Amino acid sequence: MKFINVGFSNLVSAERIVAIAAPDSAPLKRLITEAREEARAIDCTCGKKNKSVIITDSDHIILSALPPETLSARLEGRDAGDSEDASEAAV
């Protein structure tokens, strides 16, 4: 079983991911609101701005502070530069 880091040491099973998208559109904002109301939303942002929405096959919505491009690269097994590590190294 393969897991990907969705930020702040939170891991998600790669096999359960159906889609990764940016949360900017109105339909995704509605989807997030409905998931929160139905207790299907998992917030992995640790208080940071939500940059991506992960939709799973169990109808759960996972919110991440990492951009979709980074998560996609991690899902494919490529090194995406780990934006968390890069921001710490720049300081």
C-alpha positions as CSV (number, residue, x, y, z in Angstrom):
1,M,0.0,0.0,0.0
2,K,1.4,3.4,-1.0
3,F,0.8,6.6,0.9
4,I,1.5,10.2,-0.1
5,N,2.3,13.1,2.2
6,V,-0.4,15.7,1.8
7,G,1.4,18.2,4.1
8,F,2.4,18.5,7.7
9,S,3.1,14.7,8.0
10,N,-0.5,13.8,7.1
11,L,-0.6,10.7,4.8
12,V,-3.3,9.5,2.4
13,S,-3.6,6.2,0.7
14,A,-2.7,6.7,-3.0
15,E,-5.0,3.9,-4.0
16,R,-8.1,5.7,-2.6
17,I,-7.5,9.0,-4.5
18,V,-9.9,9.7,-7.3
19,A,-9.1,13.3,-8.1
20,I,-6.9,16.2,-7.0
21,A,-8.2,19.7,-7.8
22,A,-7.7,23.4,-6.9
23,P,-10.5,24.7,-4.6
24,D,-11.1,27.9,-6.6
25,S,-14.3,27.0,-8.6
26,A,-17.8,27.4,-7.2
27,P,-18.7,23.7,-7.6
28,L,-15.7,22.6,-5.5
29,K,-16.5,25.2,-2.9
30,R,-20.0,23.8,-2.6
31,L,-18.6,20.3,-2.5
32,I,-16.3,21.3,0.4
33,T,-19.2,23.0,2.3
34,E,-21.4,20.0,1.9
35,A,-18.7,17.6,3.0
36,R,-18.1,19.7,6.1
37,E,-21.8,19.7,6.9
38,E,-21.9,15.9,6.5
39,A,-18.6,15.3,8.4
40,R,-16.9,13.9,5.3
41,A,-14.2,16.6,5.2
42,I,-10.7,16.0,6.5
43,D,-8.8,19.2,7.0
44,C,-5.0,18.6,6.7
45,T,-4.1,22.3,6.3
46,C,-3.1,22.9,9.9
47,G,-4.5,26.4,9.7
48,K,-2.8,27.3,6.4
49,K,-4.6,28.4,3.2
50,N,-6.4,25.5,1.4
51,K,-4.6,25.0,-2.0
52,S,-6.0,21.6,-3.1
53,V,-8.9,19.3,-2.7
54,I,-8.4,15.5,-2.8
55,I,-11.5,13.5,-3.6
56,T,-11.4,9.8,-2.5
57,D,-13.4,6.8,-3.6
58,S,-15.1,6.7,-0.2
59,D,-16.7,10.2,-0.8
60,H,-14.4,11.9,1.7
61,I,-12.9,15.3,0.8
62,I,-9.3,16.0,2.0
63,L,-8.1,19.6,2.1
64,S,-4.4,20.2,1.7
65,A,-2.2,23.3,1.9
66,L,0.0,21.9,-0.9
67,P,-0.7,22.8,-4.5
68,P,-2.2,20.2,-6.8
69,E,1.0,20.1,-8.9
70,T,3.0,19.0,-5.9
71,L,0.5,16.3,-4.8
72,S,0.3,15.0,-8.4
73,A,4.1,14.7,-8.6
74,R,4.2,12.9,-5.3
75,L,1.5,10.6,-6.5
76,E,3.5,9.8,-9.6
77,G,6.6,9.2,-7.5
78,R,8.5,12.2,-8.8
79,D,10.3,14.6,-6.5
80,A,8.3,17.8,-6.6
81,G,10.8,19.8,-4.7
82,D,8.7,19.4,-1.5
83,S,7.4,23.0,-1.1
84,E,7.4,22.6,2.7
85,D,11.1,21.8,2.7
86,A,11.9,24.4,0.1
87,S,10.3,27.2,2.1
88,E,12.2,26.2,5.2
89,A,15.5,26.0,3.3
90,A,15.0,29.5,1.9
91,V,15.0,31.1,5.4
